[in-house]
Every structure is written in structure tokens, then in C-alpha cells.
Amino acid sequence: MAGMSERALIRLIKESSVSAAPELIQGIGDDCAVFGTTDAGQWLITTDTLVDQVHFDRHWHPPELLGRKSIAVNLSDIAAMGGVPRFVLLSLCLPSSLAPEWLQRWLSGVSAILAEQGCVLIGGDTVRGRDLVISVTVIGQKGEGQILYRTGARPGDMVYVSGPLGSAAAGLALFQRAKQEGTDPGQWPQWQDLLDAHLNPTPQIELGQQLGLSGCVSAMQDISDGLATDLAHICHESGTGSVLYAARLPVLPSFDSAALFLAQEKLDLLLKGGEDYQLLFTVRPGREKELETSLMNSLRHQIYPVGIITEGQGVILEKNDGSRCDITFQGYEH
């Protein structure tokens, strides 16, 4: 991006933009922008762009599942603020070589996930171009609980994740390995859950709403660019630091053998890989067991404490041997 990092570009855009407007509650700097009033209702809006050969590869990604994922990554932003997704805008740049059958299958995946989530496609745009580009905007509504921002973390809060980490990154690496070798990833049924994590992520919509209702959570976002970077965003916006404990990071049972097969460092996949679309959130001191029990009773959903918010700045990783290193913003860079 013109020799500029993603964070630097976002900072430049933010500094060049109007930061306040009537009914604007949250602008640039969180998973969603938030606008509206208490009387008229508060709305959340988020957008993402996916580019062929950058964010996905049609060589291995079935069009139906890519259709689902194109929407899911935006629904995850709504979930990260405790909101309810309502409406979708869809814009497509379509190369002339794209087969109509592929597009129809992709649209069937889009329609399926929209129906599951009760969302309505209300418009968009289509153009012709050299590369396939998919741009999705989701408009959500404030849930029954509070909207959760990145700014509320305080020293002493516990850092939690909503599920296993590194799964999508391992799945992507397996697909890349299969493509390079000209083999079929179907030969690896022992890692199907990792392949599925890359192909068809599940946005944690219901969990996000429950976290917003709980009164226990101080800050939240989803894990799209890797735990190291996404926790750094919370720390930066909250003016805090944090410590992550490597021994506490949850993984699927198949993860270790896949990392060994791929000859990749497990911590790199866990912290830097991205696209897990789990929720990352901080819990107020003394409320941890209350929240864990409540979510298990209401959703049968286990959550995982992985660190603590501290004074200072940045994200520190404590390894299994007790040594520490700075991993601030060491995740995926667009």
C-alpha cells in the first residue's frame, strides 16, 4: 500500500477525516462504526473487501463456502460489538472469465448464510474488471445489552478468547501445501476440521450478544488478523498493556500434528495467522467464574482465559519456559 503499513494508512485516513458528526457515536478505530440515538436506535456498520489471490484462492475454495465466508467475516465484526446483523450491501468486480455457474454457486452460499442469520440483502453494485473483488457491507442493530468497544479494558482485567486458535491459519497452510505439491487435501481427513476452519468460519453472533448482556465484559473485538495484533488493538485503544500466556492458548486436538507436518512454529500459527474469527474480550476482575458459568449454562459454550491486562503498553508473550518477548502487532498485514 504505497510503501505504507496498514496501520499507518488507517492512521493517515483517520487524521485526514472529520472525527465528529451529529449522531456519530464511534467512527474509525473499532470493528464497526456506530451511529444513531437512544430514542431512534443505535446502528452498527462494517465493510470488508476480499480480493482473489490475496484473501482467497478459487483453486481450493468452493464457491458456496466462499459465498458464506464473504458474509461471515463482516458478521463477525457485528458480533464483536454485541450487535445483531440486519442488512447487507454487496458490490462485485467480476472478470469476464468468471463462469456464470461459479457465480450462481457463490450466490447460493451468500443466500444460505443470510437466511440463517435473518439478514436481508438490500443493494450494492456490480462492475467488470480484471480481478474478482468482493466487497460486503453489513448494517447491524444494537443488541439488548451494551455495545462493546475496544476502549474499555483496564489493568487487572482477564483476557479471554471464545475458542481454539490457529485453526484457520493451519488450514490455509495445508491448502497451500497441497496446491504446491499438486495433491488433494482430501487425503488428510485427520485435519479436516482445520481445513473447514479456513473455508467456512462461523461468526459468533449469539455469543457476542450474550457477552454484551453479561455486564462482565469491558472490551471486545474479533480475531481476524491474529491474536497478537488484535489484542494490541484493544491495548492501544484502551491505553494499556497485556501479558499472554503461551501455555493457556487453546487449540483443536488436530492442531499439533498439523503444525509438525507443516514444519511451522505452533506459536506463529496461534498468534499471527489470523482468520480465526473467534471473539477476543476482557473480563472485569472477580467476574470471571460468573461469566464462564453463565455461558456454559445458556449456550453450552466454553471460554478460555489466556492473559491479563496490565499497566504500560504493548502485548507481551510469556512462553512455557517463563521467558517473555514483545509480540505487539505481529499478526497478518493486509
C-alpha positions in Angstrom: 0.0 0.0 0.0 2.3 2.7 -1.4 5.1 1.5 1.0 2.9 2.1 4.0 1.8 -0.4 6.6 -2.0 -1.0 7.0 -1.9 0.7 10.5 -0.1 3.7 9.1 -2.5 4.0 6.3 -5.5 3.8 8.6 -3.9 6.4 10.9 -3.4 8.7 7.9 -7.0 8.3 6.7 -8.3 8.9 10.3 -6.2 12.0 10.7 -7.5 13.4 7.4 -11.1 12.7 8.2 -13.8 14.5 10.1 -13.9 12.8 13.5 -17.3 14.1 14.8 -20.8 14.5 13.4 -24.3 14.6 14.8 -25.4 11.1 15.9 -22.0 9.6 15.3 -21.1 7.6 18.4 -18.0 5.7 17.1 -16.1 6.4 14.0 -12.8 5.0 12.7 -10.9 2.7 15.1 -13.2 -0.2 16.1 -14.8 -3.3 14.4 -17.8 -1.2 13.4 -18.8 2.4 13.2 -21.8 3.2 15.5 -24.4 5.9 14.9 -27.9 6.8 16.0 -29.6 8.0 19.1 -31.1 6.3 22.2 -34.6 7.2 21.0 -34.3 6.3 17.4 -32.0 3.3 17.9 -28.3 2.7 17.5 -26.8 1.1 14.4 -23.5 -0.6 13.6 -21.9 -0.6 10.1 -18.9 -2.5 8.9 -17.3 -3.3 5.5 -14.7 -5.6 4.1 -13.1 -6.3 0.7 -11.9 -9.7 -0.4 -9.5 -9.9 -3.5 -8.9 -13.1 -5.4 -5.3 -14.4 -4.8 -5.0 -12.1 -1.8 -7.7 -13.1 0.6 -8.9 -16.3 -1.1 -7.9 -18.8 -3.8 -10.5 -20.3 -6.1 -8.2 -23.2 -6.7 -9.3 -24.8 -3.4 -12.2 -22.7 -2.1 -15.6 -24.0 -3.2 -17.8 -21.1 -4.4 -20.6 -21.9 -2.0 -18.3 -21.8 1.0 -16.6 -18.7 -0.3 -20.0 -17.1 -0.5 -20.6 -17.9 3.1 -17.2 -16.7 4.2 -17.6 -13.4 2.2 -20.5 -12.6 4.5 -19.3 -14.2 7.7 -16.2 -12.1 8.0 -18.4 -9.0 8.2 -21.0 -10.6 10.5 -18.1 -11.3 12.9 -17.4 -7.6 13.2 -21.1 -7.1 14.3 -20.7 -10.0 16.8 -17.5 -8.3 18.2 -19.6 -5.4 19.4 -22.5 -7.4 20.7 -24.8 -6.4 17.8 -27.5 -8.0 15.7 -26.9 -8.1 11.9 -29.8 -6.8 9.8 -29.0 -5.7 6.3 -26.3 -6.3 3.7 -24.9 -4.4 0.8 -22.9 -6.3 -1.8 -20.5 -5.0 -4.5 -18.7 -7.2 -7.0 -15.9 -6.6 -9.5 -16.3 -9.5 -12.0 -13.7 -10.7 -14.5 -15.1 -11.7 -17.9 -13.6 -15.1 -17.5 -15.7 -15.9 -14.4 -18.2 -18.7 -15.3 -21.9 -17.9 -14.6 -22.2 -21.3 -12.9 -19.4 -20.3 -10.4 -21.2 -17.1 -9.6 -24.5 -18.9 -9.1 -23.0 -21.3 -6.6 -21.3 -18.4 -4.8 -24.6 -16.6 -4.5 -26.2 -19.8 -3.1 -23.7 -19.7 -0.3 -24.4 -16.0 0.3 -28.1 -16.6 0.4 -27.8 -19.5 2.8 -25.8 -17.6 5.5 -28.1 -14.5 5.2 -31.1 -16.7 5.7 -29.5 -18.4 8.8 -28.7 -15.0 10.3 -32.0 -13.3 9.4 -30.2 -10.7 7.2 -31.6 -9.1 4.1 -29.6 -8.1 1.0 -30.7 -4.6 0.2 -28.5 -3.4 -2.6 -24.9 -2.9 -3.9 -23.1 -2.6 -7.2 -21.5 -4.7 -10.0 -18.7 -3.8 -12.3 -16.4 -5.6 -14.8 -12.7 -5.7 -14.1 -9.5 -7.8 -14.3 -9.7 -9.4 -10.9 -12.6 -10.9 -8.8 -13.2 -8.5 -5.9 -15.9 -8.9 -3.4 -16.9 -6.0 -1.1 -19.5 -6.5 1.6 -21.1 -4.0 4.0 -23.2 -5.2 6.9 -25.5 -3.0 8.9 -26.4 -4.2 12.4 -28.5 -3.0 15.3 -27.6 -2.6 18.9 -28.4 -5.8 20.9 -30.3 -5.9 24.1 -27.1 -5.4 26.1 -24.4 -2.8 25.8 -22.3 -2.2 22.7 -18.8 -3.4 23.4 -15.9 -1.3 22.2 -12.1 -1.8 22.2 -11.6 1.1 24.6 -12.8 -0.4 27.9 -10.0 -2.7 29.0 -8.4 -1.8 32.4 -5.4 -3.2 34.3 -6.4 -6.3 36.2 -9.0 -7.4 33.6 -8.6 -11.0 32.3 -8.1 -11.6 28.6 -10.3 -14.3 27.1 -10.9 -16.0 23.7 -14.0 -17.7 22.7 -12.5 -20.8 21.1 -9.5 -22.6 19.6 -6.8 -20.5 17.9 -4.6 -21.1 14.8 -7.1 -23.4 13.1 -7.7 -21.3 10.0 -4.0 -20.5 9.6 -3.1 -24.2 9.8 -5.9 -25.0 7.3 -4.7 -22.3 4.9 -1.1 -23.7 5.1 -2.4 -27.2 4.4 -4.2 -26.0 1.3 -1.1 -24.1 0.1 1.0 -27.2 0.7 -1.5 -29.4 -1.3 -1.5 -26.9 -4.2 2.2 -26.7 -4.3 2.6 -30.4 -4.4 -0.4 -30.9 -6.8 -2.1 -33.2 -4.3 -5.7 -33.4 -3.0 -6.2 -32.1 0.6 -8.9 -34.7 0.9 -6.1 -37.1 1.6 -5.8 -35.6 5.1 -9.1 -36.4 6.8 -7.3 -36.1 10.2 -7.1 -32.4 9.6 -10.5 -31.8 8.1 -11.5 -29.6 11.0 -8.6 -27.3 10.3 -9.4 -27.1 6.5 -13.0 -26.3 7.4 -11.9 -23.5 9.8 -10.3 -21.8 6.8 -13.1 -22.5 4.3 -16.1 -21.8 6.4 -15.7 -19.8 9.6 -18.6 -19.3 12.0 -19.3 -15.8 13.2 -20.0 -15.8 17.0 -23.2 -13.7 16.7 -25.2 -15.2 19.6 -22.1 -15.4 21.9 -21.4 -11.7 21.2 -24.9 -10.7 22.2 -24.6 -12.7 25.4 -21.3 -11.1 26.3 -22.9 -7.7 25.7 -25.7 -8.6 28.1 -23.5 -10.0 30.8 -22.2 -6.8 32.3 -18.9 -8.7 32.8 -17.0 -7.6 29.7 -15.1 -4.4 29.4 -13.7 -4.6 25.8 -14.0 -6.8 22.8 -13.2 -7.4 19.1 -12.9 -10.4 16.8 -9.7 -12.2 15.9 -9.2 -11.6 12.2 -5.6 -10.5 11.9 -4.1 -12.8 14.6 -4.2 -12.7 18.4 -1.0 -10.7 18.7 -2.3 -7.8 16.5 -5.9 -7.9 17.6 -5.1 -7.8 21.3 -2.6 -4.9 20.5 -5.6 -3.0 19.1 -7.5 -3.4 22.3 -4.5 -2.3 24.3 -3.8 0.7 22.1 -7.4 1.9 22.2 -7.6 1.3 26.0 -4.2 2.8 26.8 -3.0 -0.4 28.5 -0.6 -3.3 28.1 -1.1 -7.0 28.4 0.5 -10.4 29.0 -0.5 -13.5 27.1 0.4 -17.0 28.5 1.5 -19.4 25.8 0.5 -22.4 27.9 -3.1 -21.3 28.0 -3.8 -20.8 24.3 -6.5 -23.2 23.2 -6.2 -25.4 20.1 -8.1 -28.2 18.4 -6.8 -31.7 19.1 -5.6 -32.0 15.5 -3.5 -28.8 15.6 -0.2 -30.0 16.9 0.2 -32.8 14.4 -0.6 -30.4 11.5 1.9 -27.9 12.7 4.5 -30.7 12.9 3.6 -31.9 9.4 3.9 -28.4 8.0 7.2 -27.7 9.9 5.7 -24.5 11.2 6.1 -23.0 14.6 2.9 -23.5 16.6 3.1 -20.1 18.3 3.4 -18.4 14.9 0.2 -20.0 13.7 -1.6 -19.3 17.0 -0.6 -15.6 17.3 0.0 -14.4 13.8 -2.1 -16.4 11.4 -5.5 -14.7 11.6 -8.9 -15.5 10.3 -10.0 -17.5 13.4 -13.0 -15.1 13.8 -13.2 -16.1 17.5 -14.1 -13.3 19.9 -11.3 -11.7 22.0 -12.5 -9.9 25.1 -11.5 -8.7 28.5 -13.4 -9.5 31.7 -13.6 -7.3 34.8 -11.8 -8.7 37.9 -13.9 -11.0 40.0 -16.5 -11.7 37.3 -14.6 -14.5 35.5 -16.3 -17.5 37.1 -19.7 -15.9 36.9 -19.3 -15.3 33.1 -17.9 -18.8 32.5 -20.8 -20.5 34.3 -23.4 -18.3 32.7 -22.2 -19.0 29.2 -21.9 -22.7 29.8 -25.5 -22.8 31.2 -27.1 -20.7 28.5 -25.1 -21.6 25.3 -23.0 -24.6 26.4 -20.1 -22.5 25.3 -16.7 -22.7 27.0 -14.4 -19.7 27.0 -10.7 -19.6 27.7 -8.6 -17.2 29.9 -5.4 -16.6 28.1 -3.9 -13.5 29.6 -4.2 -10.3 31.7 -4.4 -6.6 31.0 -1.6 -4.6 32.6 -0.2 -1.1 33.0 2.1 0.1 30.3 1.9 -0.6 26.5 2.0 -3.5 24.1 1.5 -7.2 24.2 4.0 -9.4 26.0 4.1 -13.2 25.5 5.1 -15.4 28.4 6.4 -18.7 27.0 6.3 -22.1 28.6 9.8 -21.7 30.0 8.9 -18.4 31.7 10.8 -16.1 29.3 9.0 -13.1 27.8 9.0 -11.3 24.5 7.1 -8.4 22.9 4.7 -9.6 20.2 2.8 -6.3 19.7 1.1 -6.1 16.2 2.9 -9.2 14.9 -0.2 -10.5 13.1 -1.4 -10.5 9.5 -0.7 -7.4 7.5 -3.1 -6.7 4.5 
